[in-house]
Amino acid sequence: MSRVCDLTGKRAMVGNNVS
């Protein structure tokens, strides 16, 4: 969640990988 959120969260800050 931490690493994926950092990578995907940056390009898709919609909250897909934030949850």
TORMARPA-591754 format. One record per atom (N, C-alpha, C): atom name; x, y, z; residue number from 0; residue in three letters. Coordinates in steps of 0.2 Angstrom, whole numbers, plus 5000, padded with zeros to 4 digits. Layout:
N
 fike   xx   yy   zz milum guvex
   CA    X    Y    Z   NUM   ALA
...
***
This chain:
19
 fike   xx   yy   zz milum guvex
    N 5004 4994 5000     0   MET
   CA 5000 5000 5000     0   MET
    C 5004 5006 5000     0   MET
    N 5010 5006 5004     1   SER
   CA 5014 5012 5004     1   SER
    C 5018 5013 4997     1   SER
    N 5021 5008 4995     2   ARG
   CA 5024 5009 4988     2   ARG
    C 5020 5010 4982     2   ARG
    N 5014 5006 4982     3   VAL
   CA 5010 5006 4977     3   VAL
    C 5006 5013 4977     3   VAL
    N 5005 5015 4983     4   CYS
   CA 5001 5022 4983     4   CYS
    C 5006 5027 4981     4   CYS
    N 5012 5027 4982     5   ASP
   CA 5017 5032 4980     5   ASP
    C 5017 5032 4973     5   ASP
    N 5018 5026 4970     6   LEU
   CA 5019 5026 4962     6   LEU
    C 5012 5027 4959     6   LEU
    N 5007 5024 4960     7   THR
   CA 5000 5025 4957     7   THR
    C 4997 5031 4960     7   THR
    N 4998 5032 4966     8   GLY
   CA 4994 5038 4969     8   GLY
    C 4997 5045 4966     8   GLY
    N 5003 5044 4963     9   LYS
   CA 5006 5051 4960     9   LYS
    C 5003 5052 4953     9   LYS
    N 5002 5047 4949    10   ARG
   CA 4999 5048 4943    10   ARG
    C 4991 5047 4943    10   ARG
    N 4988 5043 4947    11   ALA
   CA 4981 5043 4948    11   ALA
    C 4979 5045 4955    11   ALA
    N 4979 5051 4957    12   MET
   CA 4977 5053 4964    12   MET
    C 4970 5053 4965    12   MET
    N 4967 5049 4961    13   VAL
   CA 4959 5048 4962    13   VAL
    C 4958 5044 4968    13   VAL
    N 4962 5040 4970    14   GLY
   CA 4961 5036 4976    14   GLY
    C 4959 5029 4975    14   GLY
    N 4962 5027 4969    15   ASN
   CA 4961 5020 4967    15   ASN
    C 4966 5015 4971    15   ASN
    N 4972 5017 4972    16   ASN
   CA 4976 5013 4976    16   ASN
    C 4977 5015 4983    16   ASN
    N 4974 5021 4985    17   VAL
   CA 4974 5024 4991    17   VAL
    C 4970 5019 4996    17   VAL
    N 4965 5016 4994    18   SER
   CA 4961 5012 4998    18   SER
    C 4965 5006 4999    18   SER
***
